[in-house]
Amino acid sequence: MCRNIKLLYNFEPPATEDEIYASALQYVRKVSGMRKPSKQNEDCFQRAIDEITEITKRLLLEELETSAPSRDREEEKARAKERGQQREARMRAQLASE
């Protein structure tokens, strides 16, 4: 999975509209292979982002149900930072051994 698309479900407080939009934007960029669309593709690119944002908002905020306790944002952020540091250490070790 693309590391830039973040887990948004089951957080307290819930995902914000900005977070959902950012994930939709990242998804459309990933599947289209374009960071910025050409003039002729701007409308369909933006429409895709808007539609995915709305679908994701409905899914996360209205439809999905869980009995699991909500995740803590700060705890998840700390875990992600730790994983990133471990990944960087592995890469540095691999480069040093080459």
N, C-alpha and C positions, 0 to 999 in steps of 0.2 A: 504494500500500500504506500502511496505517496506520503512521505513524512510531513509534508506541508498541510495535508488535510487532517484536521484535528478531530478527535472524538468529541461529540457535542451532547450526547444523550446522558440523561440521568445525573445532571449536576445541580447543585444548589448554590447560588440561584441558577435558574435554567439558562440555556444558551440565549444570547442576545441576537437581535436581528442582524447586527453588524457581523457577528461571528458566523451566522448562517450564510449571509451574503458572501463573506470572504471564502467560505468553503465551496460555495457554488461557483464562484469565480475561478478558484483553483481547479475545480473539477473540469469546467469547460475549457480552461487553458490546457489541461493535461490531455483530455480526449481529442481536442482539436489540433494540438501541437502548435498552437499560436499563443504567444504572450499578449500580442496586440493585433487585432484583426485588421485587414485592409479596409479601405473605405467601403468597398462593395459588400463586405461581410459584417460591418459594424452592427447593423440592425438585427440580423439573425443571431449574432454572438450575444448581444445584450438581451434579446428575447429569451435565449436559452438560459442565461444567468438568472433572469427574473423568474422564469418558470421553475427552474430547479430550486431557487430560493423559496418560492411559495410551497412547492411540494415538500421540501425538507422541513419548513416551518410547521406545516400541518402534521407531518409524520412525528417530529420531535415533541411538539407542544400540545398536540391534541389526540393523537392516535396510539402511540406506543404506550404500553403499560408494563410496569415491573413491580415486583415486591422487594427488590433489592434496595438497600439504603442508598441514598444519593451520594455521589462522589464529592469529595472536597477538592475544590479547584487548586488551592495552594499545595495540597498533598500530591495531586497529579502533576502539577508543575515541577515540584521537587523530583518526582520520579522520572519525568521526562529529561530534566537536566542531568540527573545521574546516568540515565541511559546514553545521553549524548556524550558525556564525559568518558564513559566506558568505550563507546564506539570510537571516539577520537584516540583513546589510549591504544586500542587494538590496531587502528590504522597506523599510528606512529610506530608501534612495535613491528608491524609488518614491513613498513618502509625501512626501518633501521636494520632489519635482518636481510634485506635485499642487497 
